[in-house]
Amino acid sequence: MADSIRTKIISAMDTRFKGILVASGYETNVGNHVFAWKETPFEASDLPALNYRDRTENKESLSFSHQLNILTVEVDIFSETLAEIRKILADIEKAIATDLTWSGNAMDTELNLIEMAVEQNENLFSGQKISVIVFFKTQHGNPYA
């Protein structure tokens, strides 16, 4: 069976995040440490790191046959320095902007900053929480079309 549109978007997002590498024209190599739904603490060897979660999807009726899906993906980025966090944030923005439709599966994408935080463990790790909001259309009751 084919993947749902949501699955196609998340798969494209994962691939795009993993492509954030200096060799690909970005400022950081956060693409080496991309995780989906990682719940365990990050180690220094994991940094810099990006963890994403596709937590919510709201639906609004567009017509009798179609609905607008508003998918919010929470993204946490971690590094040993605030300067690198800022570079990673810029890299994520650049990566998302390469195709806001995720290969034609979405209508648009927005990037929103939620909060900058600092986590103190054995080492000082900085964290950034952002949300990626993806707007896509499906047929009512059919997440595949």
C-alpha positions in Angstrom: 0.0 0.0 0.0 1.1 3.5 -0.7 2.2 5.9 2.1 -0.1 8.5 3.5 0.6 12.1 2.5 1.7 12.8 6.2 4.1 9.9 6.0 5.5 11.2 2.7 6.0 14.6 4.2 7.7 13.3 7.4 10.0 11.0 5.3 11.0 14.0 3.1 11.6 16.1 6.2 13.8 13.4 7.7 15.8 13.1 4.5 16.2 16.9 4.3 17.3 17.2 7.9 19.9 14.4 7.4 21.2 16.4 4.4 22.3 19.3 6.6 26.0 18.8 6.2 28.9 21.1 5.6 29.7 19.1 2.5 26.3 20.0 1.2 26.8 23.8 1.6 25.5 24.2 5.2 27.3 25.7 8.2 27.0 22.6 10.4 26.9 18.8 10.4 23.7 18.4 12.4 22.5 16.0 9.7 24.9 13.4 11.2 22.7 13.2 14.3 19.0 13.4 13.3 16.5 11.5 15.5 12.8 10.9 15.3 11.0 10.8 18.7 14.3 10.3 20.7 13.2 10.2 24.4 16.6 9.4 26.0 19.0 12.2 27.0 21.6 13.3 24.5 25.3 12.5 25.1 28.1 14.8 24.2 29.0 12.4 21.4 25.5 13.0 19.9 26.1 16.7 19.4 25.1 18.7 17.5 21.8 16.9 17.3 18.3 17.4 15.9 15.2 15.5 17.3 11.8 15.9 15.7 8.3 14.8 16.6 5.1 15.0 14.5 2.8 15.4 17.4 -0.3 17.2 16.1 -2.4 17.4 13.0 -5.5 19.6 12.9 -8.0 19.3 10.1 -10.3 22.0 8.7 -12.9 21.4 6.0 -12.1 23.1 2.7 -15.0 21.8 0.7 -17.4 18.9 0.6 -14.7 16.6 -0.6 -11.4 18.0 0.7 -9.8 19.1 4.0 -6.8 21.2 5.0 -4.4 19.3 7.3 -2.2 21.4 9.5 0.7 19.3 10.7 2.9 20.6 13.5 6.4 19.0 13.8 8.3 20.0 16.9 12.0 20.2 16.4 14.6 20.3 19.2 18.2 21.1 18.4 21.1 20.7 20.8 24.7 21.8 20.8 27.5 22.6 23.1 27.3 26.3 22.3 24.7 28.9 21.6 26.7 30.1 18.5 26.3 26.7 16.9 22.6 26.5 17.8 22.1 29.7 15.8 24.0 28.2 12.9 21.9 25.1 13.1 18.7 27.2 13.2 19.8 29.0 10.0 20.7 25.7 8.4 17.2 24.3 9.2 15.6 27.4 7.7 17.7 27.1 4.6 16.9 23.4 4.2 13.2 23.9 4.6 13.2 26.7 2.2 14.6 24.6 -0.6 11.1 23.1 -1.2 8.2 24.3 1.0 5.9 21.7 -0.6 7.9 18.6 0.3 8.0 17.3 -3.3 4.5 18.5 -4.0 2.9 16.9 -1.0 2.1 20.1 0.8 0.7 23.5 0.0 3.1 25.5 2.2 5.4 25.3 5.3 6.1 27.7 8.1 9.0 27.8 10.6 8.3 29.2 14.0 10.7 29.8 16.9 9.3 28.6 20.2 12.0 29.1 22.7 15.7 29.1 23.4 16.7 27.2 26.5 19.9 26.0 28.2 20.1 22.5 29.6 22.7 21.8 32.3 23.9 18.2 32.6 27.6 17.2 33.1 28.4 19.5 30.2 26.6 22.6 29.1 24.2 21.9 26.3 22.2 24.5 24.6 18.8 23.8 23.2 16.4 25.4 20.7 12.8 24.4 20.3 11.1 25.3 17.0 8.0 24.2 15.2 7.6 23.4 11.5 4.0 23.8 10.4 3.1 22.0 7.2 -0.2 22.7 5.4 -1.5 20.0 3.1 -4.7 18.9 1.5 -6.4 15.5 1.5 -9.7 14.1 0.5 -12.1 13.7 3.5 -11.5 10.3 5.0 -8.6 9.5 2.6 -5.1 10.3 4.0 -3.6 8.9 0.9 -5.1 11.3 -1.7 
